[in-house]
Amino acid sequence: MHIIHTVSSNEILSSGVTYCVNELAYGLHKAGDKVEILSLGSGTFSMNDDKFDYKFKKDFSYVPFINKVGVSSTMKKYITSSSSDILHTHGLWMFPNIYRNSNAKFVISPHGMLGEAALKFSAKQKRIFDYLFQRSAFRDAKLLFATAESEFEDIRNYGLKMPVAIIPNGVKIPNIRKNNADKNKKTLVSLGRLHPIKGLFTLIKAWSSIESKFNNWELKIVGPDQVGHKKELQVLIKRLNLKKVFIEPPLYGLDKDLFLSRCDLFILPSKSENFGLTVAESLAVEVPVIATKNTPWSGLNKYKCGFWIEGGEISLAETLEQALKLTNKELNDMGKRGKKWMKKDFSWECSCKKTKEAYNWLTKLGKKPDFIYT
C-alpha cells in the first residue's frame, strides 16, 4: 500500500504531532508499505530507499496571516498528482491539512485540535479557515482518527458524523534504569511546550500554597516557549515569591528520557489534551503522574500509578500535598506499575497494526475493525 502523511511541520521536536507522524510512518514502512511524509520546510531529506520525508517551500512568506497558514503550491501539485492509496493528514487549520486528490482515501488525525479549549485559541482565524477551506476537507474525509474516547466526543460535538477510529498513540520504552541517586532532593516536573493551554498558571498558583511545606521538593517546568508564555510564567513566579520553581530549556530524545528518569513525579495540568504523550513517556521510565481530567488518562487511577484529578487550583494543591507526602517506596511502586501498564497497552507496533487495519477497511481489503465507530 502507498501511504502519504501530510503535516504542516515535521521539524518541531517538542511536538507530539511530529513524534507521532514519524513513529507511525516508520512502523508502517517496517510492515512493508511505501510511506512518504510531506511537510513545509527547506530541502528534501531521504530516510531510506523506500521512506521519504519531503519538504516543500511555503508561498507568500511575507504576507501577513497568509504566511501562517502554510500555502504551498508545490505541495498541492505533488499531492494532486500522486497515486497513493491513502492520504493521511495530521492536524487542522493549515493548507497542508486540506490538500487532497480524488485517487486516495482522505483521512484526518485532528490531534486534539477539536477540543473545546483548543478551539478557543485564535478562534476567529479558525472560524474563517473552517468556512473557507476546512469544512470541505471534512466533507471529503472518509475516516477520522482519535487517540481516546474523549477526542471521539470532541469530534462528534463539533458536528462531524463520518466514521472515527479510536487508536491510542504508542510510546517507546527506553532501556533506562530508574535513577533515584539523591533521595533527599526530589523533583516534580512538568515537561512540554510553554503555552496557556497547558495550565501552567494554575499549577504555579497551586504550588505556591504548598511550597513552604516541602523543603526537599522543587518544581521544574521544562519546554520550549510559545506565544511569549515563558515571560508570563516568570512574572507570576516572581510575584508569588517562589524559591523552588525553575523554568528550563526543552530536552529531546535520550536527554529527555534520562532527565525524566531522575525525576520523582510528573504533572500535566492541561486544559485540553487529546493524548498527552509526556504522560506515557514518564510512566515508561517509572515516574508516577498527576494529570487533569482534561486529559484521557483515567487509567492513572485504575492502575494505581498516579492521580487523575480535576484541573482547578484547589484540586491541584490538595493532590500535590498528598503526593509529595508519599515515601520513596510508594512513589517507586507507582512508577513500576505505570511502566508495566505502558508495556501492556501502549506500543507502536499495536498502534501501527490498528492503523493498517483501518486503511485496509477503507480500501476494501479487510473487514471493519471493532475500534472504528460509524
C-alpha positions in Angstrom: 0.0 0.0 0.0 1.2 3.5 -0.8 0.6 5.9 2.1 1.2 9.7 2.2 1.2 11.5 5.5 0.9 15.3 5.4 1.7 17.7 8.3 2.4 21.4 8.5 5.8 20.9 10.1 7.9 17.8 10.8 10.7 19.7 12.5 9.3 20.8 15.8 10.9 18.1 18.0 8.9 19.1 21.1 5.6 18.5 19.2 3.7 15.3 19.9 2.4 15.5 16.3 5.9 15.4 14.9 6.8 12.4 17.1 3.6 10.5 16.2 3.8 11.1 12.5 7.4 9.8 12.3 6.8 6.8 14.5 3.6 5.8 12.6 5.3 6.3 9.3 8.3 4.2 10.4 6.1 1.4 11.7 4.1 1.2 8.5 7.2 1.2 6.4 8.7 -1.5 8.5 5.5 -3.5 7.9 6.1 -3.3 4.2 4.2 -0.3 3.0 5.5 2.6 0.8 5.4 5.7 3.0 6.0 9.3 2.4 5.9 12.3 4.8 5.1 15.7 3.2 5.7 18.9 5.3 6.7 22.5 4.9 10.4 23.3 5.1 13.5 23.6 3.0 15.2 20.8 1.2 14.4 17.1 0.9 15.6 14.5 3.4 15.6 10.8 2.4 15.4 8.5 5.4 16.0 5.4 3.3 15.3 4.0 -0.1 11.6 3.5 0.5 10.5 6.1 3.0 11.0 9.8 2.3 10.4 13.0 4.2 9.8 15.7 1.6 10.0 19.4 2.5 8.0 21.9 0.4 8.5 25.6 0.1 5.9 27.9 1.6 4.3 30.5 -0.7 3.6 34.1 0.4 6.1 34.0 3.2 6.0 37.8 3.7 2.2 38.3 3.5 0.6 38.7 7.0 -1.8 36.0 8.1 -1.5 34.0 4.8 2.1 33.2 5.7 0.9 31.5 8.9 -1.5 29.0 7.2 1.2 27.3 5.1 0.1 27.8 1.5 2.4 25.7 -0.8 1.6 25.3 -4.5 4.4 22.7 -4.9 3.0 20.5 -2.1 -0.5 20.8 -3.6 0.8 19.9 -7.0 2.6 16.9 -5.6 -0.4 15.6 -3.7 -3.0 16.2 -6.6 -0.7 14.3 -9.0 0.2 11.4 -6.6 -1.1 7.9 -6.9 -1.2 6.9 -3.3 -3.9 4.7 -1.8 -4.2 6.7 1.4 -3.7 10.4 2.1 -3.4 10.8 5.9 -3.2 14.4 7.2 -2.2 15.3 10.7 -3.6 18.4 12.3 -6.1 21.1 11.2 -6.3 24.8 10.2 -3.4 24.7 7.7 -3.2 24.3 4.0 -1.1 21.1 4.2 -4.1 19.6 6.1 -6.6 20.3 3.3 -4.7 19.4 0.2 -6.1 16.1 -1.3 -6.8 14.3 -4.6 -9.6 12.1 -5.9 -7.4 8.9 -6.1 -6.6 8.4 -2.5 -8.8 7.8 0.5 -8.5 11.0 2.6 -8.3 10.6 6.4 -7.6 13.1 9.2 -6.0 12.9 12.6 -7.0 16.1 14.4 -4.5 15.6 17.2 -6.7 17.3 19.8 -7.4 20.4 17.7 -11.2 20.0 18.0 -11.1 20.1 21.8 -13.2 22.9 23.4 -10.2 24.6 24.9 -8.1 24.3 21.8 -10.8 25.8 19.7 -10.8 29.0 21.8 -7.2 29.9 20.8 -7.2 32.0 17.6 -10.9 31.3 17.4 -11.7 33.9 14.8 -9.0 32.8 12.4 -10.1 29.2 12.8 -13.7 30.0 12.1 -12.6 31.8 8.9 -10.4 28.9 7.8 -13.1 26.4 8.6 -15.7 28.3 6.5 -13.4 28.8 3.5 -11.4 25.5 3.5 -11.5 23.1 6.4 -15.2 22.3 6.1 -14.9 21.0 2.6 -11.9 18.9 3.7 -14.0 17.4 6.4 -16.7 16.5 3.9 -14.2 14.6 1.8 -12.7 12.8 4.7 -13.6 9.1 4.8 -12.3 8.5 8.3 -11.0 10.5 11.3 -8.6 9.1 13.9 -8.9 9.8 17.6 -6.4 8.8 20.3 -9.0 8.4 23.1 -12.8 8.4 23.7 -12.6 12.0 24.9 -11.3 13.0 21.4 -14.0 11.0 19.8 -16.5 13.0 21.8 -14.9 16.3 20.7 -15.2 15.2 17.1 -18.9 14.4 17.4 -19.5 17.6 19.4 -18.0 19.5 16.5 -20.8 18.1 14.4 -18.7 15.6 12.3 -20.5 12.4 11.5 -18.0 10.3 9.5 -16.5 7.1 10.9 -13.9 7.5 13.6 -11.1 5.1 14.6 -10.0 5.3 18.2 -6.4 4.2 18.3 -4.1 5.4 21.1 -0.6 6.7 20.3 2.3 4.4 21.0 5.2 5.0 23.4 8.8 3.8 23.3 10.0 2.0 26.4 13.6 3.2 26.8 16.2 0.8 28.2 16.8 3.1 31.2 17.0 2.1 34.8 15.1 4.4 37.2 17.6 6.8 38.8 16.9 7.9 42.4 20.5 8.9 43.2 19.6 11.8 45.5 16.7 10.7 47.6 16.8 13.7 49.8 16.1 16.1 47.0 13.0 15.4 44.9 11.7 16.9 41.7 8.2 17.5 40.4 8.4 18.1 36.7 6.0 19.4 34.0 7.5 18.8 30.6 6.1 20.2 27.3 5.6 23.4 25.4 5.0 26.5 27.4 1.5 27.6 26.2 -1.6 28.8 28.1 -3.5 25.7 27.2 -1.1 23.6 29.3 -2.5 25.0 32.6 0.9 26.1 34.0 -0.5 29.3 35.5 -2.9 27.1 37.6 0.0 24.7 38.5 2.2 27.5 39.8 -0.6 29.0 41.9 -1.3 25.6 43.3 2.4 25.1 44.1 2.6 28.4 45.9 0.2 27.1 48.5 2.3 24.1 49.4 5.9 25.1 48.6 6.8 26.0 52.2 5.6 22.6 53.4 8.0 20.6 51.4 11.6 21.8 51.7 13.0 18.8 49.9 10.9 19.2 46.7 11.3 21.5 43.7 9.2 22.2 40.6 10.8 22.2 37.2 8.9 23.4 34.1 10.7 22.2 31.0 9.9 23.0 27.4 10.0 25.5 24.5 8.4 28.9 24.8 5.3 29.6 22.7 3.3 32.8 22.3 5.6 34.5 24.9 4.1 32.4 27.7 7.5 31.9 29.4 7.7 35.6 30.4 4.2 35.5 31.8 5.1 32.5 33.9 8.3 34.2 35.2 6.3 37.3 36.2 3.9 35.1 38.2 6.7 33.2 39.9 8.4 36.4 40.9 5.1 37.9 42.1 4.4 34.9 44.3 8.0 35.0 45.6 8.5 31.3 44.8 12.0 30.0 45.5 11.8 26.4 44.2 10.2 26.8 40.8 12.5 26.7 37.8 11.8 27.1 34.1 14.4 25.2 31.9 15.0 24.8 28.2 13.5 21.9 26.2 15.0 18.4 26.1 14.7 15.8 23.4 15.4 12.2 22.7 17.7 10.4 25.1 18.4 13.5 27.1 14.7 13.9 27.8 14.3 10.2 28.8 17.4 10.4 31.2 16.1 13.6 32.7 12.6 12.2 33.3 14.1 9.1 34.9 15.8 11.3 37.5 12.5 13.0 38.5 10.2 11.7 41.2 6.8 12.9 40.0 5.4 14.2 36.7 2.4 16.6 36.4 0.3 17.5 33.3 -2.2 20.3 34.4 -3.5 20.8 30.8 -6.8 22.5 30.0 -7.1 20.3 26.9 -5.1 17.2 25.7 -6.1 14.6 23.2 -3.4 12.2 24.4 -0.6 13.7 26.4 2.5 11.9 25.2 4.6 13.1 28.1 2.4 11.1 30.5 3.2 7.9 28.6 6.9 8.9 28.4 7.1 9.5 32.1 5.4 6.2 33.0 7.7 4.4 30.6 10.6 5.4 32.9 8.7 4.5 36.1 7.8 8.1 37.1 4.2 8.4 38.5 1.9 11.1 37.1 -0.6 13.6 38.1 -2.9 14.6 35.2 -6.1 16.6 34.9 -9.4 15.2 33.7 -8.9 17.3 30.6 -6.6 14.5 29.5 -7.6 10.9 28.7 -5.6 9.3 31.5 -8.2 7.8 33.8 -6.0 4.7 33.8 -3.7 6.5 36.3 -6.3 5.8 39.0 -7.2 2.3 37.6 -3.6 1.1 37.5 -2.6 2.9 40.7 0.3 4.7 39.0 -0.8 8.3 39.6 -3.7 10.7 40.1 -6.4 11.7 37.6 -8.0 14.8 39.0 -10.0 18.0 38.4 -7.9 20.8 36.9 -8.7 23.6 39.3 -6.2 25.2 41.6 -7.6 23.7 44.8 -7.7 20.2 43.4 -4.1 20.5 42.2 -2.9 21.9 45.5 -4.7 19.1 47.5 -3.3 16.4 45.2 0.2 17.8 45.3 0.2 17.8 49.1 -1.0 14.2 49.1 1.5 13.1 46.5 4.5 14.9 47.9 4.0 13.2 51.3 4.4 9.8 49.7 7.5 7.8 50.6 10.2 6.9 48.1 9.0 3.3 48.1 5.4 4.3 47.4 6.4 6.6 44.5 8.7 3.9 43.1 6.0 1.2 43.3 3.6 3.6 41.5 6.2 4.1 38.8 6.8 0.4 38.3 3.0 -0.2 37.9 2.9 2.6 35.3 5.7 1.1 33.2 4.0 -2.3 33.3 0.8 -0.7 32.0 2.7 1.1 29.2 4.3 -2.2 28.1 0.9 -3.9 28.1 -1.4 -1.4 26.4 0.8 1.2 24.6 3.2 0.1 21.8 3.8 1.5 18.4 3.5 -2.0 17.0 -0.1 -2.2 18.1 -0.9 1.4 17.0 0.5 0.8 13.5 -1.3 -2.6 13.2 -4.6 -1.0 14.0 -4.0 1.9 11.7 -3.2 -0.5 8.8 -6.4 -2.4 9.6 -8.3 0.9 9.3 -6.7 1.6 5.9 -7.5 -1.9 4.7 -11.2 -1.4 5.6 -11.2 1.9 3.7 -9.7 0.3 0.6 -11.9 -2.8 0.9 -9.0 -5.1 1.7 -10.4 -6.0 5.1 -13.4 -6.0 7.4 -14.4 -3.1 9.7 -12.4 -3.3 12.9 -14.3 -3.0 16.2 -12.4 0.2 17.1 -14.0 2.1 14.2 -17.3 3.8 15.1 -19.7 4.7 12.4 
